[in-house]
Amino acid sequence: MTDFAPERSVPKPPLLAAVDLTFSYDDHPVLSAVSLSLAPGEIVALLGPNGSSKSTLLRVLLGQLPSTRPGAVRWEGRAVEAWRKRDLARKVAYLPQSPTAEPDQSVADVLRLGRSAYWGAFGLESPRDAQVVRDVADLLDLTSLLDRPIDHLSGGQRQRVFLGRCLAQEPAALLLDEPSTFLDLRHQVDLLRLLRRLATERGVGVLMASHDLNLAAAAADRAVLLDAGSVAAEGPPRTVLAAETLTRVYGVPMESVTPAAGGTPFVFPRL
């Protein structure tokens, strides 16, 4: 009888692996030896006070700002600087803190721009591009607004359009900088439920910078807490949101309450 060794599956690299990222504006250091990872289907909340360099970190991860060596950013095992912009745009979508569009652009036009990395010669759209735009509009309840100029929308509607532009890229990873800005409570909850669906059903990895500790932690699998450009804590949200850690990082007395059913604690400042 022949013995057959069980097949060993080759482990896939994480979507994102960043190691020892350091960055300075002129001579002012703003990131110091930051390391983090993002797996397919994982939601990671990037937390920290103003000035903790959350937005700068996202830009370094995208290759828009260079990390000082030996820091390195790899997407699917490949250095970020080795990716063509067009190819990386098919892999990673980025929602900046203050997204922009031309005032007279329609909602449909803004969503179509999310397909630009897929356009053929001369910017010609395919039937697939048009279908994706329709699907995204339906997903975000934007169908009735497709013909409306974006400068005629409320802040919350505009934010949903810009998120839709990201989703139209059909990315493997979403990097979101304060995505709940301008959204009311209902749409904040809808957004987090959508991100969880994308992670669970499509395997999308989500790295989300947020000031809302409780909402972000409720949606996240892991949290990374930045303090003055360094990682102050990393791990499950219930561990990162320790009152003593938040008191030290935010400089105000914090308290936490764990729900009777267990799970992630609710944190708030002690006034």
N, C-alpha and C positions, 0 to 999 in steps of 0.2 A: 504494500500500500504506500502510495506517495503522500508525504506530508506537504501540505500547502500552507505557507505562512500567510496570515491575513494581510490583505492589501492595506497599505498605509496611505492615508490621504495626505497629500502635500498641503501643509497649512498655508492659507492665503495670507498675504500681507495685509495689515490694516489699511483702511482707506487713507488714513493720515498718520504719519509718525513724525513728530517734531522733537528735536533734541537740542538742549542747551542754546536756546534762541536768545540772542543778546542784540540790542539795538539802541543807538543813541541819535538824538537830534543835535547835530553839531557836537559839542562836548558834554551834552547833558544825557546821561544814560536813562532810558525809560523802560527797557526790558533787561532782565538779568537772569540768564541760565534757566529759561522757561522750557519745560518739556511737557508734551501732552500727546495723546493719541485719540483717534476716533475710529470706531469699528463700524462696519455695515449694520444698519438697523439700530444704532445707538444714539441716544440723545444726551448731549453733554451741555450743561449750563455753565457759562463762563461768567462769574460773579466778581464784584469788587466795586469800591467807591469810585467817584469821579477821579481821574488822574491815575488810576491803577493800570492804564495802558491796555485795556481790553480791545479798543478799536485798532490800536497800533499792532497788537498781536495778530488780529485777523488779517491785516494787510501784509504782514510778514509771511503768514501762512500761505497767502495767495501769490507771493513773489513780487508784490507791488513795492515792498521795502525789503532791502537785503539784510539778513542776519549776519552779524560779525562771526567769522570763522572761529572755532570749528562747529558752530551751530549749523543745523541742517534741517530742511523740510522735505519730506518725501510723500508723494501721493501715489498710492498703490506700489510702493517700493521704488519709485523713480523720483529723482531730485526735481524740485519744482522748477528750477531753471532749465531743465532738459525738456520740459513740455512746451509745445507750441501753444500760443494763446488760444487758438481755435479749438485745439484738442482739450485743453484744460477747461475751457468754457463748456464743453460737453460733459465734463466730469464733475465740476464744482460750480455752484451758483452762489453769488454773493449779494446780500442785501445790505448796503451801507446804512449808516445812521441817518443820513440826509439824502435819500435818493432823489434824482431829478429827471425831468422830461421836458420837452418843448411844450410851452403852454397850450399851443393849438393842436397838439397831438390828440387823437382820439384814444379811448381806452383800448380799442382793438389794435391800434398802431403800436402802443406801448407793449402790449402782450406779444405782438409779432416780433418785436426786437429780441425777445427771449429765444427766438428760433434762428437768429442770425448766424450762429456757428454751424447751422445745418444747411443754410442756403446754398444753392448751386451757383454756377457762373452768372455774373451780372445781377446777383441778388434775387434770383428767381425762387419763388416759394413753391413747394410741392404740395400736393393734396394732404400729405401727412402733416406738414406744417400747419395748414389751415385747421385740420382736425384737432391737433394738440391745443391750439388757441381756443377752439370752441369748448374742448373738454375742461381746460383750466378756467375759462369764464364761468362755466356751469358749476365747477367745484367750489369757486369762491363767490358765487351768487353775483356775478358781474354781467351776466348775459344782457340784462335790460339796459346796461350802461355802455355797451360796446361802441356806440356811435357818439357818445358824449365827449366833448373836450375834457382833458384831464384837469384843467384849471377850473372847471365848473363843479368839481367834486368836493366833498367834505374831506377833512384830513384822514379820517378812518377809511373812507372809500379809496382815497389815493394810496394809502398804505397797502390795502388789499390788492390794488392793481400792481404795485411794485413787487409784492410777494408773488403775484401771478406771473410777472415777467421772469422771475427766478424759476418757478415751477415749469414754465414753458421750455426751459433748457433741458428738462428731463434729467436732472443731475443725479449722480450717485451720492453727492454730499451737498448740504446746504450750510453756508456760513452766514449767520443772521446777526446783525448788530442792532439791538433794541427793536425787534420786529413788532412788538405790541404798542409802539409809539402811536398815539392818536386813536387807538382802538378803545371802544367802551368795553365794559366788563364782559358782556355777552360775546363780543367778537374776539376778545382776548382768550376766553375759554374755547371758542370755536377754533381759533388758531392753534392752540396747544393740542386739542383733540385731533386736528388735521395733521400736525407734525407727528403725533403718535401713530396715526394710521399710516402715514408715509413710511415711518420707520418699521412698523410691524409688517405691513403688507407688501411694501416694495423694497425694503432693506435700505432705505435712504439713511445715511448718517447725518445727524444734525448737531452743529456746534452753534450755540445760541448765547450771545452776550445779553445780559439783562440786569436792570436795576431792581426788578421786582423779585426779591429773594423767594417769596413763598410760591408764587405762580410758577416761576422757572423750576424751582426744586420739585414741585408737584409733578411736573412733566418729565423730569430728567432721570436718566439712569445713573449718571455721575455728575458731580459738580467740581469745578476748579475755581478756587477763590484766589484772586490776585490782590496783592498789597504792594503798592509802589513798584510795580513791574516785576515782582517775584511771586512765586506760588506760595501762598500762606497755608493752604490746605487743599487736599484733593481726595476724592473718594465718594462713597454714597452720600446723597444729600443730607440724610439724617446725621451723618458724622460731621460733614463740613459745616452745617448750620448750628454748631455748638455755640451756646450763648457767649461763653468766655472767648472763643475765637473771634466771633463777630464784634464783640465789645472792643477787642484789641485792634481789629482791622478798621472798623468804622469810627472809632473814637467816641462812641456813645454807649451808655449802658444798655444791654440787650437782654431780653428774656425769651424763653422758648416754652411752648406748651405742646406736649405730645397728645394727639387725639386718643380717646379712650380705646379705640380699636387698634391703636398702634400706628406705625408708619412714620412718615416724615413729620417732624415737629413744625409747628407754626411759630415764627419768630417775629418779635416786634420790639421797638425801642421802649425803654422804661422812662416815662416822663416824670 
